[in-house]
Structures are given as C-alpha cells and as structure tokens.
C-alpha cells in the first residue's frame, strides 16, 4: 500500500512509545485519513492491532521487511 496521508517513524522506539505516538498522531488527523507508521519493535504488531480494535480505527494492513514493521491505519 502506498496511499497514505501522514507518515510516522517510530523506528528505534520500544513499547509503549510506538502506540503512544500513533495515538497522538491519529488524534491530529481527520476521519478517513490514513497513517503509515513504521516501527522496529516486534511487540508493536500485537500492540497496534489491539489498540486499533479498541479505538475503532481500521488496521488496513501491516507487514515486516528486514526488521521494520509497517502499519497502515485509517482513522475512524
């Protein structure tokens, strides 16, 4: 996926910082906009998935490539 509105680099940060920074960035966005977030924390896969569900945002996709986890999240 290459279509997104805002990008957030959380590489090098450990739990819970990727989710906290994602939460802050999503609050600044409008409904329907897509955030691309990258992280090197393997725990962010579970954290972002869970956070998206409980906050009713849409985790459109996530992937791992060379230790970098990329998430596309659409704000509800």
N, CA, C, O and CB atoms as a CASP TS submission, in Angstrom:
PFRMAT TS
TARGET T0000
AUTHOR 0000-0000-0000
METHOD Language model
MODEL 1
PARENT N/A
ATOM      1  N   UNK     1       0.859  -1.180   0.000  1.00  0.00           N
ATOM      2  CA  UNK     1       0.000   0.000   0.000  1.00  0.00           C
ATOM      3  C   UNK     1       0.900   1.236   0.000  1.00  0.00           C
ATOM      4  O   UNK     1       1.845   1.332   0.783  1.00  0.00           O
ATOM      5  CB  UNK     1      -0.975   0.002   1.238  1.00  0.00           C
ATOM      6  N   UNK     2       0.594   2.163  -0.876  1.00  0.00           N
ATOM      7  CA  UNK     2       1.415   3.369  -0.948  1.00  0.00           C
ATOM      8  C   UNK     2       0.599   4.642  -0.777  1.00  0.00           C
ATOM      9  O   UNK     2       1.158   5.739  -0.793  1.00  0.00           O
ATOM     10  CB  UNK     2       2.149   3.413  -2.262  1.00  0.00           C
ATOM     11  N   UNK     3      -0.694   4.515  -0.617  1.00  0.00           N
ATOM     12  CA  UNK     3      -1.564   5.673  -0.453  1.00  0.00           C
ATOM     13  C   UNK     3      -1.792   5.958   1.026  1.00  0.00           C
ATOM     14  O   UNK     3      -2.425   5.168   1.725  1.00  0.00           O
ATOM     15  CB  UNK     3      -2.905   5.449  -1.169  1.00  0.00           C
ATOM     16  N   UNK     4      -1.278   7.084   1.496  1.00  0.00           N
ATOM     17  CA  UNK     4      -1.486   7.473   2.887  1.00  0.00           C
ATOM     18  C   UNK     4      -1.417   8.983   2.990  1.00  0.00           C
ATOM     19  O   UNK     4      -0.900   9.657   2.099  1.00  0.00           O
ATOM     20  CB  UNK     4      -0.440   6.808   3.819  1.00  0.00           C
ATOM     21  N   UNK     5      -1.946   9.510   4.092  1.00  0.00           N
ATOM     22  CA  UNK     5      -1.999  10.955   4.289  1.00  0.00           C
ATOM     23  C   UNK     5      -0.876  11.478   5.170  1.00  0.00           C
ATOM     24  O   UNK     5      -0.371  12.581   4.959  1.00  0.00           O
ATOM     25  CB  UNK     5      -3.318  11.337   4.888  1.00  0.00           C
ATOM     26  N   UNK     6      -0.486  10.678   6.160  1.00  0.00           N
ATOM     27  CA  UNK     6       0.510  11.098   7.142  1.00  0.00           C
ATOM     28  C   UNK     6       1.437   9.934   7.431  1.00  0.00           C
ATOM     29  O   UNK     6       1.020   8.776   7.428  1.00  0.00           O
ATOM     30  CB  UNK     6      -0.163  11.604   8.446  1.00  0.00           C
ATOM     31  N   UNK     7       2.704  10.251   7.681  1.00  0.00           N
ATOM     32  CA  UNK     7       3.695   9.215   7.991  1.00  0.00           C
ATOM     33  C   UNK     7       4.279   9.469   9.374  1.00  0.00           C
ATOM     34  O   UNK     7       4.536  10.613   9.752  1.00  0.00           O
ATOM     35  CB  UNK     7       4.824   9.182   6.919  1.00  0.00           C
ATOM     36  N   UNK     8       4.486   8.387  10.128  1.00  0.00           N
ATOM     37  CA  UNK     8       5.050   8.466  11.473  1.00  0.00           C
ATOM     38  C   UNK     8       6.153   7.424  11.597  1.00  0.00           C
ATOM     39  O   UNK     8       5.903   6.229  11.436  1.00  0.00           O
ATOM     40  CB  UNK     8       3.950   8.250  12.564  1.00  0.00           C
ATOM     41  N   UNK     9       7.368   7.872  11.881  1.00  0.00           N
ATOM     42  CA  UNK     9       8.507   6.973  12.034  1.00  0.00           C
ATOM     43  C   UNK     9       8.751   6.720  13.518  1.00  0.00           C
ATOM     44  O   UNK     9       9.147   7.625  14.253  1.00  0.00           O
ATOM     45  CB  UNK     9       9.777   7.560  11.359  1.00  0.00           C
ATOM     46  N   UNK    10       8.510   5.484  13.952  1.00  0.00           N
ATOM     47  CA  UNK    10       8.743   5.088  15.345  1.00  0.00           C
ATOM     48  C   UNK    10       9.887   4.081  15.440  1.00  0.00           C
ATOM     49  O   UNK    10       9.994   3.349  16.424  1.00  0.00           O
ATOM     50  CB  UNK    10       7.461   4.493  15.958  1.00  0.00           C
ATOM     51  N   UNK    11      10.731   4.046  14.429  1.00  0.00           N
ATOM     52  CA  UNK    11      11.851   3.112  14.425  1.00  0.00           C
ATOM     53  C   UNK    11      12.813   3.455  15.558  1.00  0.00           C
ATOM     54  O   UNK    11      13.127   4.621  15.795  1.00  0.00           O
ATOM     55  CB  UNK    11      12.583   3.139  13.063  1.00  0.00           C
ATOM     56  N   UNK    12      13.276   2.408  16.259  1.00  0.00           N
ATOM     57  CA  UNK    12      14.197   2.592  17.373  1.00  0.00           C
ATOM     58  C   UNK    12      13.509   2.798  18.710  1.00  0.00           C
ATOM     59  O   UNK    12      14.173   2.835  19.745  1.00  0.00           O
ATOM     60  CB  UNK    12      15.083   3.748  17.099  1.00  0.00           C
ATOM     61  N   UNK    13      12.195   2.933  18.705  1.00  0.00           N
ATOM     62  CA  UNK    13      11.442   3.123  19.945  1.00  0.00           C
ATOM     63  C   UNK    13      10.870   1.797  20.417  1.00  0.00           C
ATOM     64  O   UNK    13      10.452   0.971  19.605  1.00  0.00           O
ATOM     65  CB  UNK    13      10.312   4.155  19.748  1.00  0.00           C
ATOM     66  N   UNK    14      10.852   1.594  21.716  1.00  0.00           N
ATOM     67  CA  UNK    14      10.298   0.371  22.294  1.00  0.00           C
ATOM     68  C   UNK    14       8.948   0.647  22.938  1.00  0.00           C
ATOM     69  O   UNK    14       8.581   1.792  23.198  1.00  0.00           O
ATOM     70  CB  UNK    14      11.264  -0.225  23.325  1.00  0.00           C
ATOM     71  N   UNK    15       8.224  -0.434  23.186  1.00  0.00           N
ATOM     72  CA  UNK    15       6.918  -0.399  23.833  1.00  0.00           C
ATOM     73  C   UNK    15       6.997   0.413  25.129  1.00  0.00           C
ATOM     74  O   UNK    15       7.920   0.219  25.921  1.00  0.00           O
ATOM     75  CB  UNK    15       6.414  -1.835  24.118  1.00  0.00           C
ATOM     76  N   UNK    16       6.068   1.293  25.349  1.00  0.00           N
ATOM     77  CA  UNK    16       4.817   1.551  24.630  1.00  0.00           C
ATOM     78  C   UNK    16       4.885   2.737  23.675  1.00  0.00           C
ATOM     79  O   UNK    16       3.852   3.175  23.170  1.00  0.00           O
ATOM     80  CB  UNK    16       3.716   1.781  25.613  1.00  0.00           C
ATOM     81  N   UNK    17       6.078   3.263  23.417  1.00  0.00           N
ATOM     82  CA  UNK    17       6.185   4.506  22.651  1.00  0.00           C
ATOM     83  C   UNK    17       5.585   4.459  21.247  1.00  0.00           C
ATOM     84  O   UNK    17       4.941   5.432  20.854  1.00  0.00           O
ATOM     85  CB  UNK    17       7.608   4.883  22.544  1.00  0.00           C
ATOM     86  N   UNK    18       5.755   3.387  20.464  1.00  0.00           N
ATOM     87  CA  UNK    18       5.119   3.402  19.138  1.00  0.00           C
ATOM     88  C   UNK    18       3.598   3.585  19.200  1.00  0.00           C
ATOM     89  O   UNK    18       3.029   4.330  18.401  1.00  0.00           O
ATOM     90  CB  UNK    18       5.437   2.115  18.406  1.00  0.00           C
ATOM     91  N   UNK    19       2.948   2.914  20.136  1.00  0.00           N
ATOM     92  CA  UNK    19       1.492   3.048  20.252  1.00  0.00           C
ATOM     93  C   UNK    19       1.119   4.431  20.778  1.00  0.00           C
ATOM     94  O   UNK    19       0.153   5.027  20.300  1.00  0.00           O
ATOM     95  CB  UNK    19       0.919   1.955  21.180  1.00  0.00           C
ATOM     96  N   UNK    20       1.857   4.946  21.740  1.00  0.00           N
ATOM     97  CA  UNK    20       1.550   6.275  22.282  1.00  0.00           C
ATOM     98  C   UNK    20       1.703   7.354  21.217  1.00  0.00           C
ATOM     99  O   UNK    20       0.869   8.255  21.124  1.00  0.00           O
ATOM    100  CB  UNK    20       2.459   6.589  23.479  1.00  0.00           C
ATOM    101  N   UNK    21       2.758   7.271  20.414  1.00  0.00           N
ATOM    102  CA  UNK    21       2.963   8.254  19.351  1.00  0.00           C
ATOM    103  C   UNK    21       1.905   8.101  18.250  1.00  0.00           C
ATOM    104  O   UNK    21       1.457   9.089  17.669  1.00  0.00           O
ATOM    105  CB  UNK    21       4.378   8.107  18.755  1.00  0.00           C
ATOM    106  N   UNK    22       1.516   6.859  17.974  1.00  0.00           N
ATOM    107  CA  UNK    22       0.461   6.609  16.992  1.00  0.00           C
ATOM    108  C   UNK    22      -0.855   7.216  17.469  1.00  0.00           C
ATOM    109  O   UNK    22      -1.564   7.866  16.700  1.00  0.00           O
ATOM    110  CB  UNK    22       0.296   5.093  16.741  1.00  0.00           C
ATOM    111  N   UNK    23      -1.171   7.000  18.731  1.00  0.00           N
ATOM    112  CA  UNK    23      -2.400   7.554  19.312  1.00  0.00           C
ATOM    113  C   UNK    23      -2.425   9.076  19.179  1.00  0.00           C
ATOM    114  O   UNK    23      -3.441   9.654  18.794  1.00  0.00           O
ATOM    115  CB  UNK    23      -2.526   7.149  20.797  1.00  0.00           C
ATOM    116  N   UNK    24      -1.312   9.714  19.496  1.00  0.00           N
ATOM    117  CA  UNK    24      -1.228  11.174  19.422  1.00  0.00           C
ATOM    118  C   UNK    24      -1.393  11.661  17.980  1.00  0.00           C
ATOM    119  O   UNK    24      -2.109  12.629  17.723  1.00  0.00           O
ATOM    120  CB  UNK    24       0.115  11.661  19.996  1.00  0.00           C
ATOM    121  N   UNK    25      -0.727  10.983  17.048  1.00  0.00           N
ATOM    122  CA  UNK    25      -0.795  11.394  15.644  1.00  0.00           C
ATOM    123  C   UNK    25      -2.200  11.194  15.068  1.00  0.00           C
ATOM    124  O   UNK    25      -2.698  12.050  14.335  1.00  0.00           O
ATOM    125  CB  UNK    25       0.228  10.607  14.813  1.00  0.00           C
ATOM    126  N   UNK    26      -2.837  10.073  15.396  1.00  0.00           N
ATOM    127  CA  UNK    26      -4.195   9.794  14.908  1.00  0.00           C
ATOM    128  C   UNK    26      -5.170  10.865  15.403  1.00  0.00           C
ATOM    129  O   UNK    26      -6.077  11.258  14.669  1.00  0.00           O
ATOM    130  CB  UNK    26      -4.663   8.387  15.370  1.00  0.00           C
ATOM    131  N   UNK    27      -4.993  11.342  16.640  1.00  0.00           N
ATOM    132  CA  UNK    27      -5.873  12.389  17.186  1.00  0.00           C
ATOM    133  C   UNK    27      -5.808  13.664  16.354  1.00  0.00           C
ATOM    134  O   UNK    27      -6.791  14.399  16.268  1.00  0.00           O
ATOM    135  CB  UNK    27      -5.495  12.700  18.640  1.00  0.00           C
ATOM    136  N   UNK    28      -4.656  13.929  15.741  1.00  0.00           N
ATOM    137  CA  UNK    28      -4.460  15.138  14.935  1.00  0.00           C
ATOM    138  C   UNK    28      -5.078  15.012  13.537  1.00  0.00           C
ATOM    139  O   UNK    28      -5.219  16.007  12.827  1.00  0.00           O
ATOM    140  CB  UNK    28      -2.972  15.445  14.812  1.00  0.00           C
ATOM    141  N   UNK    29      -5.442  13.796  13.148  1.00  0.00           N
ATOM    142  CA  UNK    29      -5.912  13.529  11.794  1.00  0.00           C
ATOM    143  C   UNK    29      -7.438  13.596  11.704  1.00  0.00           C
ATOM    144  O   UNK    29      -8.135  13.541  12.717  1.00  0.00           O
ATOM    145  CB  UNK    29      -5.420  12.162  11.329  1.00  0.00           C
ATOM    146  N   UNK    30      -7.936  13.716  10.485  1.00  0.00           N
ATOM    147  CA  UNK    30      -9.379  13.723  10.233  1.00  0.00           C
ATOM    148  C   UNK    30      -9.867  12.308   9.950  1.00  0.00           C
ATOM    149  O   UNK    30      -9.102  11.450   9.511  1.00  0.00           O
ATOM    150  CB  UNK    30      -9.727  14.658   9.051  1.00  0.00           C
ATOM    151  N   UNK    31     -11.144  12.081  10.207  1.00  0.00           N
ATOM    152  CA  UNK    31     -11.758  10.783   9.940  1.00  0.00           C
ATOM    153  C   UNK    31     -11.558  10.396   8.474  1.00  0.00           C
ATOM    154  O   UNK    31     -11.755  11.208   7.570  1.00  0.00           O
ATOM    155  CB  UNK    31     -13.263  10.812  10.290  1.00  0.00           C
ATOM    156  N   UNK    32     -11.162   9.137   8.256  1.00  0.00           N
ATOM    157  CA  UNK    32     -10.939   8.632   6.903  1.00  0.00           C
ATOM    158  C   UNK    32      -9.507   8.736   6.426  1.00  0.00           C
ATOM    159  O   UNK    32      -9.125   8.065   5.468  1.00  0.00           O
ATOM    160  CB  UNK    32     -11.809   9.356   5.958  1.00  0.00           C
ATOM    161  N   UNK    33      -8.700   9.574   7.083  1.00  0.00           N
ATOM    162  CA  UNK    33      -7.302   9.698   6.684  1.00  0.00           C
ATOM    163  C   UNK    33      -6.519   8.456   7.096  1.00  0.00           C
ATOM    164  O   UNK    33      -6.888   7.754   8.038  1.00  0.00           O
ATOM    165  CB  UNK    33      -6.672  10.958   7.302  1.00  0.00           C
ATOM    166  N   UNK    34      -5.432   8.199   6.370  1.00  0.00           N
ATOM    167  CA  UNK    34      -4.618   7.009   6.596  1.00  0.00           C
ATOM    168  C   UNK    34      -3.237   7.403   7.092  1.00  0.00           C
ATOM    169  O   UNK    34      -2.579   8.282   6.535  1.00  0.00           O
ATOM    170  CB  UNK    34      -4.507   6.172   5.311  1.00  0.00           C
ATOM    171  N   UNK    35      -2.816   6.726   8.160  1.00  0.00           N
ATOM    172  CA  UNK    35      -1.498   6.914   8.757  1.00  0.00           C
ATOM    173  C   UNK    35      -0.618   5.730   8.391  1.00  0.00           C
ATOM    174  O   UNK    35      -1.018   4.576   8.539  1.00  0.00           O
ATOM    175  CB  UNK    35      -1.597   7.075  10.300  1.00  0.00           C
ATOM    176  N   UNK    36       0.586   6.028   7.912  1.00  0.00           N
ATOM    177  CA  UNK    36       1.607   4.997   7.723  1.00  0.00           C
ATOM    178  C   UNK    36       2.574   5.127   8.893  1.00  0.00           C
ATOM    179  O   UNK    36       3.202   6.171   9.072  1.00  0.00           O
ATOM    180  CB  UNK    36       2.354   5.144   6.325  1.00  0.00           C
ATOM    181  N   UNK    37       2.694   4.066   9.690  1.00  0.00           N
ATOM    182  CA  UNK    37       3.599   4.074  10.838  1.00  0.00           C
ATOM    183  C   UNK    37       4.613   2.955  10.669  1.00  0.00           C
ATOM    184  O   UNK    37       4.254   1.825  10.340  1.00  0.00           O
ATOM    185  CB  UNK    37       2.819   3.916  12.176  1.00  0.00           C
ATOM    186  N   UNK    38       5.891   3.278  10.898  1.00  0.00           N
ATOM    187  CA  UNK    38       6.938   2.260  10.862  1.00  0.00           C
ATOM    188  C   UNK    38       7.560   2.128  12.241  1.00  0.00           C
ATOM    189  O   UNK    38       7.706   3.104  12.978  1.00  0.00           O
ATOM    190  CB  UNK    38       8.017   2.607   9.808  1.00  0.00           C
ATOM    191  N   UNK    39       7.926   0.883  12.573  1.00  0.00           N
ATOM    192  CA  UNK    39       8.479   0.576  13.889  1.00  0.00           C
ATOM    193  C   UNK    39       9.477  -0.570  13.753  1.00  0.00           C
ATOM    194  O   UNK    39       9.382  -1.382  12.833  1.00  0.00           O
ATOM    195  CB  UNK    39       7.350   0.211  14.902  1.00  0.00           C
ATOM    196  N   UNK    40      10.428  -0.625  14.672  1.00  0.00           N
ATOM    197  CA  UNK    40      11.354  -1.757  14.733  1.00  0.00           C
ATOM    198  C   UNK    40      11.065  -2.637  15.939  1.00  0.00           C
ATOM    199  O   UNK    40      11.768  -3.620  16.171  1.00  0.00           O
ATOM    200  CB  UNK    40      12.801  -1.263  14.782  1.00  0.00           C
ATOM    201  N   UNK    41      10.051  -2.299  16.700  1.00  0.00           N
ATOM    202  CA  UNK    41       9.674  -3.064  17.895  1.00  0.00           C
ATOM    203  C   UNK    41       8.742  -4.207  17.490  1.00  0.00           C
ATOM    204  O   UNK    41       7.623  -3.952  17.046  1.00  0.00           O
ATOM    205  CB  UNK    41       8.988  -2.142  18.958  1.00  0.00           C
ATOM    206  N   UNK    42       9.184  -5.475  17.635  1.00  0.00           N
ATOM    207  CA  UNK    42       8.324  -6.599  17.261  1.00  0.00           C
ATOM    208  C   UNK    42       7.006  -6.622  18.034  1.00  0.00           C
ATOM    209  O   UNK    42       6.002  -7.116  17.523  1.00  0.00           O
ATOM    210  CB  UNK    42       9.058  -7.900  17.482  1.00  0.00           C
ATOM    211  N   UNK    43       6.998  -6.097  19.247  1.00  0.00           N
ATOM    212  CA  UNK    43       5.783  -6.052  20.053  1.00  0.00           C
ATOM    213  C   UNK    43       4.730  -5.119  19.492  1.00  0.00           C
ATOM    214  O   UNK    43       3.561  -5.192  19.872  1.00  0.00           O
ATOM    215  CB  UNK    43       6.114  -5.638  21.446  1.00  0.00           C
ATOM    216  N   UNK    44       5.138  -4.247  18.593  1.00  0.00           N
ATOM    217  CA  UNK    44       4.177  -3.294  18.032  1.00  0.00           C
ATOM    218  C   UNK    44       3.112  -3.987  17.183  1.00  0.00           C
ATOM    219  O   UNK    44       2.030  -3.433  16.989  1.00  0.00           O
ATOM    220  CB  UNK    44       4.905  -2.249  17.193  1.00  0.00           C
ATOM    221  N   UNK    45       3.397  -5.185  16.674  1.00  0.00           N
ATOM    222  CA  UNK    45       2.391  -5.906  15.882  1.00  0.00           C
ATOM    223  C   UNK    45       1.154  -6.171  16.737  1.00  0.00           C
ATOM    224  O   UNK    45       0.038  -5.837  16.341  1.00  0.00           O
ATOM    225  CB  UNK    45       2.970  -7.244  15.333  1.00  0.00           C
ATOM    226  N   UNK    46       1.352  -6.766  17.898  1.00  0.00           N
ATOM    227  CA  UNK    46       0.222  -7.029  18.797  1.00  0.00           C
ATOM    228  C   UNK    46      -0.349  -5.742  19.367  1.00  0.00           C
ATOM    229  O   UNK    46      -1.567  -5.587  19.460  1.00  0.00           O
ATOM    230  CB  UNK    46       0.651  -7.951  19.935  1.00  0.00           C
ATOM    231  N   UNK    47       0.528  -4.818  19.750  1.00  0.00           N
ATOM    232  CA  UNK    47       0.080  -3.571  20.373  1.00  0.00           C
ATOM    233  C   UNK    47      -0.792  -2.741  19.433  1.00  0.00           C
ATOM    234  O   UNK    47      -1.864  -2.278  19.824  1.00  0.00           O
ATOM    235  CB  UNK    47       1.282  -2.750  20.817  1.00  0.00           C
ATOM    236  N   UNK    48      -0.338  -2.554  18.205  1.00  0.00           N
ATOM    237  CA  UNK    48      -1.081  -1.726  17.248  1.00  0.00           C
ATOM    238  C   UNK    48      -2.386  -2.415  16.837  1.00  0.00           C
ATOM    239  O   UNK    48      -3.412  -1.755  16.674  1.00  0.00           O
ATOM    240  CB  UNK    48      -0.216  -1.433  15.998  1.00  0.00           C
ATOM    241  N   UNK    49      -2.346  -3.734  16.670  1.00  0.00           N
ATOM    242  CA  UNK    49      -3.557  -4.479  16.322  1.00  0.00           C
ATOM    243  C   UNK    49      -4.615  -4.311  17.407  1.00  0.00           C
ATOM    244  O   UNK    49      -5.769  -4.000  17.112  1.00  0.00           O
ATOM    245  CB  UNK    49      -3.237  -5.974  16.116  1.00  0.00           C
ATOM    246  N   UNK    50      -4.222  -4.515  18.657  1.00  0.00           N
ATOM    247  CA  UNK    50      -5.145  -4.387  19.784  1.00  0.00           C
ATOM    248  C   UNK    50      -5.633  -2.952  19.927  1.00  0.00           C
ATOM    249  O   UNK    50      -6.831  -2.715  20.082  1.00  0.00           O
ATOM    250  CB  UNK    50      -4.475  -4.847  21.082  1.00  0.00           C
ATOM    251  N   UNK    51      -4.712  -1.992  19.876  1.00  0.00           N
ATOM    252  CA  UNK    51      -5.064  -0.582  20.023  1.00  0.00           C
ATOM    253  C   UNK    51      -6.065  -0.157  18.944  1.00  0.00           C
ATOM    254  O   UNK    51      -7.030   0.550  19.233  1.00  0.00           O
ATOM    255  CB  UNK    51      -3.800   0.296  19.956  1.00  0.00           C
ATOM    256  N   UNK    52      -5.834  -0.586  17.714  1.00  0.00           N
ATOM    257  CA  UNK    52      -6.742  -0.221  16.618  1.00  0.00           C
ATOM    258  C   UNK    52      -8.151  -0.735  16.874  1.00  0.00           C
ATOM    259  O   UNK    52      -9.129  -0.020  16.655  1.00  0.00           O
ATOM    260  CB  UNK    52      -6.221  -0.773  15.285  1.00  0.00           C
ATOM    261  N   UNK    53      -8.252  -1.977  17.338  1.00  0.00           N
ATOM    262  CA  UNK    53      -9.570  -2.567  17.593  1.00  0.00           C
ATOM    263  C   UNK    53     -10.312  -1.837  18.701  1.00  0.00           C
ATOM    264  O   UNK    53     -11.484  -1.495  18.541  1.00  0.00           O
ATOM    265  CB  UNK    53      -9.429  -4.038  17.953  1.00  0.00           C
ATOM    266  N   UNK    54      -9.640  -1.594  19.832  1.00  0.00           N
ATOM    267  CA  UNK    54     -10.351  -0.980  20.957  1.00  0.00           C
ATOM    268  C   UNK    54     -10.682   0.485  20.712  1.00  0.00           C
ATOM    269  O   UNK    54     -11.592   1.027  21.340  1.00  0.00           O
ATOM    270  CB  UNK    54      -9.528  -1.104  22.218  1.00  0.00           C
ATOM    271  N   UNK    55      -9.958   1.130  19.811  1.00  0.00           N
ATOM    272  CA  UNK    55     -10.228   2.532  19.499  1.00  0.00           C
ATOM    273  C   UNK    55     -11.033   2.706  18.220  1.00  0.00           C
ATOM    274  O   UNK    55     -11.245   3.826  17.754  1.00  0.00           O
ATOM    275  CB  UNK    55      -8.934   3.290  19.384  1.00  0.00           C
ATOM    276  N   UNK    56     -11.480   1.584  17.654  1.00  0.00           N
ATOM    277  CA  UNK    56     -12.349   1.578  16.476  1.00  0.00           C
ATOM    278  C   UNK    56     -11.732   2.269  15.264  1.00  0.00           C
ATOM    279  O   UNK    56     -12.435   2.879  14.458  1.00  0.00           O
ATOM    280  CB  UNK    56     -13.656   2.239  16.810  1.00  0.00           C
ATOM    281  N   UNK    57     -10.407   2.166  15.147  1.00  0.00           N
ATOM    282  CA  UNK    57      -9.726   2.583  13.930  1.00  0.00           C
ATOM    283  C   UNK    57      -9.516   1.331  13.085  1.00  0.00           C
ATOM    284  O   UNK    57      -9.684   0.217  13.579  1.00  0.00           O
ATOM    285  CB  UNK    57      -8.360   3.311  14.244  1.00  0.00           C
ATOM    286  N   UNK    58      -9.152   1.501  11.825  1.00  0.00           N
ATOM    287  CA  UNK    58      -9.035   0.365  10.911  1.00  0.00           C
ATOM    288  C   UNK    58      -7.567   0.091  10.594  1.00  0.00           C
ATOM    289  O   UNK    58      -6.891   0.918   9.982  1.00  0.00           O
ATOM    290  CB  UNK    58      -9.825   0.629   9.612  1.00  0.00           C
ATOM    291  N   UNK    59      -7.084  -1.065  11.009  1.00  0.00           N
ATOM    292  CA  UNK    59      -5.744  -1.501  10.627  1.00  0.00           C
ATOM    293  C   UNK    59      -5.886  -2.110   9.238  1.00  0.00           C
ATOM    294  O   UNK    59      -6.298  -3.261   9.091  1.00  0.00           O
ATOM    295  CB  UNK    59      -5.124  -2.536  11.672  1.00  0.00           C
ATOM    296  N   UNK    60      -5.541  -1.330   8.230  1.00  0.00           N
ATOM    297  CA  UNK    60      -5.743  -1.754   6.848  1.00  0.00           C
ATOM    298  C   UNK    60      -4.762  -2.838   6.447  1.00  0.00           C
ATOM    299  O   UNK    60      -5.124  -3.780   5.741  1.00  0.00           O
ATOM    300  CB  UNK    60      -5.614  -0.571   5.911  1.00  0.00           C
ATOM    301  N   UNK    61      -3.506  -2.708   6.901  1.00  0.00           N
ATOM    302  CA  UNK    61      -2.501  -3.728   6.615  1.00  0.00           C
ATOM    303  C   UNK    61      -1.300  -3.514   7.515  1.00  0.00           C
ATOM    304  O   UNK    61      -1.072  -2.431   8.052  1.00  0.00           O
ATOM    305  CB  UNK    61      -2.080  -3.696   5.127  1.00  0.00           C
ATOM    306  N   UNK    62      -0.541  -4.592   7.657  1.00  0.00           N
ATOM    307  CA  UNK    62       0.754  -4.490   8.321  1.00  0.00           C
ATOM    308  C   UNK    62       1.667  -5.541   7.723  1.00  0.00           C
ATOM    309  O   UNK    62       1.221  -6.610   7.305  1.00  0.00           O
ATOM    310  CB  UNK    62       0.626  -4.669   9.870  1.00  0.00           C
ATOM    311  N   UNK    63       2.957  -5.222   7.688  1.00  0.00           N
ATOM    312  CA  UNK    63       3.937  -6.129   7.097  1.00  0.00           C
ATOM    313  C   UNK    63       5.276  -5.918   7.782  1.00  0.00           C
ATOM    314  O   UNK    63       5.515  -4.889   8.414  1.00  0.00           O
ATOM    315  CB  UNK    63       4.058  -5.905   5.562  1.00  0.00           C
ATOM    316  N   UNK    64       6.146  -6.911   7.644  1.00  0.00           N
ATOM    317  CA  UNK    64       7.500  -6.832   8.197  1.00  0.00           C
ATOM    318  C   UNK    64       8.478  -7.067   7.061  1.00  0.00           C
ATOM    319  O   UNK    64       8.303  -7.984   6.258  1.00  0.00           O
ATOM    320  CB  UNK    64       7.717  -7.872   9.355  1.00  0.00           C
ATOM    321  N   UNK    65       9.507  -6.237   6.997  1.00  0.00           N
ATOM    322  CA  UNK    65      10.548  -6.391   5.985  1.00  0.00           C
ATOM    323  C   UNK    65      11.872  -5.963   6.593  1.00  0.00           C
ATOM    324  O   UNK    65      12.080  -4.783   6.873  1.00  0.00           O
ATOM    325  CB  UNK    65      10.226  -5.561   4.702  1.00  0.00           C
ATOM    326  N   UNK    66      12.762  -6.918   6.795  1.00  0.00           N
ATOM    327  CA  UNK    66      14.085  -6.601   7.326  1.00  0.00           C
ATOM    328  C   UNK    66      14.062  -6.018   8.720  1.00  0.00           C
ATOM    329  O   UNK    66      14.900  -5.181   9.057  1.00  0.00           O
ATOM    330  CB  UNK    66      14.772  -5.654   6.420  1.00  0.00           C
ATOM    331  N   UNK    67      13.116  -6.445   9.533  1.00  0.00           N
ATOM    332  CA  UNK    67      13.032  -5.947  10.901  1.00  0.00           C
ATOM    333  C   UNK    67      12.283  -4.638  11.053  1.00  0.00           C
ATOM    334  O   UNK    67      12.214  -4.083  12.149  1.00  0.00           O
ATOM    335  CB  UNK    67      14.387  -5.782  11.443  1.00  0.00           C
ATOM    336  N   UNK    68      11.726  -4.143   9.965  1.00  0.00           N
ATOM    337  CA  UNK    68      10.915  -2.921  10.024  1.00  0.00           C
ATOM    338  C   UNK    68       9.456  -3.312   9.802  1.00  0.00           C
ATOM    339  O   UNK    68       9.108  -3.939   8.802  1.00  0.00           O
ATOM    340  CB  UNK    68      11.387  -1.860   8.954  1.00  0.00           C
ATOM    341  N   UNK    69       8.624  -2.930  10.749  1.00  0.00           N
ATOM    342  CA  UNK    69       7.194  -3.228  10.714  1.00  0.00           C
ATOM    343  C   UNK    69       6.467  -1.987  10.207  1.00  0.00           C
ATOM    344  O   UNK    69       6.652  -0.888  10.730  1.00  0.00           O
ATOM    345  CB  UNK    69       6.662  -3.662  12.128  1.00  0.00           C
ATOM    346  N   UNK    70       5.648  -2.174   9.194  1.00  0.00           N
ATOM    347  CA  UNK    70       4.914  -1.063   8.594  1.00  0.00           C
ATOM    348  C   UNK    70       3.417  -1.298   8.767  1.00  0.00           C
ATOM    349  O   UNK    70       2.900  -2.373   8.463  1.00  0.00           O
ATOM    350  CB  UNK    70       5.276  -0.903   7.091  1.00  0.00           C
ATOM    351  N   UNK    71       2.742  -0.278   9.257  1.00  0.00           N
ATOM    352  CA  UNK    71       1.307  -0.342   9.524  1.00  0.00           C
ATOM    353  C   UNK    71       0.600   0.771   8.760  1.00  0.00           C
ATOM    354  O   UNK    71       1.104   1.891   8.665  1.00  0.00           O
ATOM    355  CB  UNK    71       1.018  -0.231  11.046  1.00  0.00           C
ATOM    356  N   UNK    72      -0.566   0.453   8.219  1.00  0.00           N
ATOM    357  CA  UNK    72      -1.437   1.455   7.613  1.00  0.00           C
ATOM    358  C   UNK    72      -2.729   1.448   8.411  1.00  0.00           C
ATOM    359  O   UNK    72      -3.450   0.451   8.445  1.00  0.00           O
ATOM    360  CB  UNK    72      -1.698   1.166   6.080  1.00  0.00           C
ATOM    361  N   UNK    73      -3.010   2.567   9.049  1.00  0.00           N
ATOM    362  CA  UNK    73      -4.156   2.677   9.945  1.00  0.00           C
ATOM    363  C   UNK    73      -5.049   3.811   9.453  1.00  0.00           C
ATOM    364  O   UNK    73      -4.585   4.929   9.231  1.00  0.00           O
ATOM    365  CB  UNK    73      -3.701   2.922  11.420  1.00  0.00           C
ATOM    366  N   UNK    74      -6.331   3.509   9.285  1.00  0.00           N
ATOM    367  CA  UNK    74      -7.292   4.531   8.879  1.00  0.00           C
ATOM    368  C   UNK    74      -8.070   4.994  10.094  1.00  0.00           C
ATOM    369  O   UNK    74      -8.628   4.191  10.842  1.00  0.00           O
ATOM    370  CB  UNK    74      -8.250   3.996   7.788  1.00  0.00           C
ATOM    371  N   UNK    75      -8.096   6.314  10.277  1.00  0.00           N
ATOM    372  CA  UNK    75      -8.841   6.869  11.407  1.00  0.00           C
ATOM    373  C   UNK    75     -10.333   6.718  11.165  1.00  0.00           C
ATOM    374  O   UNK    75     -10.833   7.003  10.076  1.00  0.00           O
ATOM    375  CB  UNK    75      -8.477   8.353  11.632  1.00  0.00           C
ATOM    376  N   UNK    76     -11.032   6.269  12.189  1.00  0.00           N
ATOM    377  CA  UNK    76     -12.482   6.107  12.119  1.00  0.00           C
ATOM    378  C   UNK    76     -13.157   7.460  12.199  1.00  0.00           C
ATOM    379  O   UNK    76     -14.384   7.542  12.158  1.00  0.00           O
ATOM    380  CB  UNK    76     -12.988   5.188  13.245  1.00  0.00           C
TER
END
